Amino acid sequence: MENKTKLSHIDAGGRVNMVDVGEKPLSKRSARAKGHISLAAETISLIKENSLKKGDLLATAEIAGIMAAKKTSELIPLCHPLLLTKVGVYLTIDPNGVQAESYVSCTGSTGVEMEALTAVSAALLTVYDMCKAVDKKMVIDRIELLEKSKKAI
């Protein structure tokens, strides 16, 4: 049985290696991720009122997340470029800040976890960028993979 703790991105000589997924069968892949940014109460009010100088925060951050998911292989060195079939990024305001959640899917030979995590990260970084003039104590945290799936086709 293959050792499951072996790192797939390291070759026999210990060098970084992009995994060859060419022989893997195509399957329906999906992943969901989430993250949070803590904001001051005043900042949350500005977002709710759509009063930030940079514009509509929620729509802008959701679009940034979608764009980032599509660019993941350009940002993370060993990620394969994928033909994504769906990217959804959804931001919600809560009493302590903004939560971002993503859903990504494709038909391919490797998973979309990194795309889902990248989408959430970029969406939250966009919130940070749009609020930095009014909130100096923002904290991005709790970025995590919620689920991933692989179904034979």
N, C-alpha and C positions, 0 to 999 in steps of 0.2 A: 504494500500500500504506500502511496506517495506521502511524503512528509508534508502536512498541511502548513507547517510553520516556515517552510522554505519561501524566501522572497522571490516572487516571479520576475521582478525587474532587475535581478542580479544574475550575470552569467556564471559559468563554472569558474572563471578566473576572478570573480568578485567585482567585475566592471558593470556599470550601468547598462541596461539592455532593455530595449522596447520589445515587449512580448509579441511573438508572431501569432496572431489570431486567425490567420488565413485558412487554416484547416478546421476551425471550429464551425459547427453548423449555425445557420442563422436562427435566431429566436426572437420572440417579442420581449423586449427589456423595458423595465420602468423603474423609477426611483422617486422617492419623496424626501425632502429635507426641510428643515426649519431653522430659524435663528431669531434673535431678538436684539433690539437696541433700546437701552434705557435712556429716557429723556426727562428733562425737567417738566413740571406741570405747565409752565408758561409755553414751552415749546410744543407740547401736545395741543394746547389751545390754539396756537398759531396754525398747526397742521389741520385741525378740525375746521377752522375758519377759512382755510386756504389763503392765509395771509403772509406766507413766506415770500420774500422778495424774488426768490428763484423760481417761483411758480408752483404748480400742482405736484406736490411731493409724492403722493401715492402713485399716480400714473407714471411719473418720471422714473421712480425707483423700480416699478414693475417692468417697464420697458428695458431699463438697464439690466435687470436680472435675466430677461429673455435674451438680450444681446450677448451677455456674458456666457450663458449656457452654450450658445452657438459658437463661441470663440474658445471654449475650454482647452482644446488641443493646442491652441496657440499660447496659452498661459501656463499650462502644466506640462512640463517637458515630455513625459512618457505616456500621455493620453493619446489615444487614437482619434483621428478625425471621424466623426460619426454623422450619418444622415438622420438628424432628429426628426421625428414625426409629430411631436408635440412638446411644447415648453409652456408651462403656465407658472406665473409668479403672482402670488396674492399677498398683499399687505393689509394688515388690520391694526387699528389703533387699540391699545389696551390702557388700563390706568397708569402703567409704568413706562409706556413707550410704544414701540411699533414692533409687531411680529411679522416676519416674512416666512412664507411657505412656498415651496416649489414642487412641481410635478414635471418629470421629463420622461419621454418614451422614444423608442426607436425599434426598428427591426435590424438586428445586427449580430455580430459575433463577440461583442464585449459589452459590459454594463454601462449604465449612465449615471452612476453614483456621483462621479466627480462633476458632471454637468449640473446635477441637482444642487450639490453643495456650492458650486461656483455661482449659480444663479442667486442663491440666498445671500452669499457673501457680497456680491456686487450690488444687489438691491439694498442691503444694509449700509454698505459704503456710500451709496448714493444718498441715502437718508442722512448719513453723517455729513457729507459734503454740503447738502442743501441746508442743514441746520447749524453748521459750525459757527456762523456769525452770531447766533443768538444763544447757543448752548455750549459751554466749555467743559461740561462734565459727562458727556455721552459715553456709554460703554456698550460695545457690541459683544454679545456673549451667546452661549447656548446654541451654537451652530452645530447641528447634528443630522445624521442620516436617520430618517424615520423608518424607511423600508425600501427594499429593492426586490424586484421579482424578475424571473426568467421563465418564459413559457415556450415550449416547443411549437413550431409552426409546421 
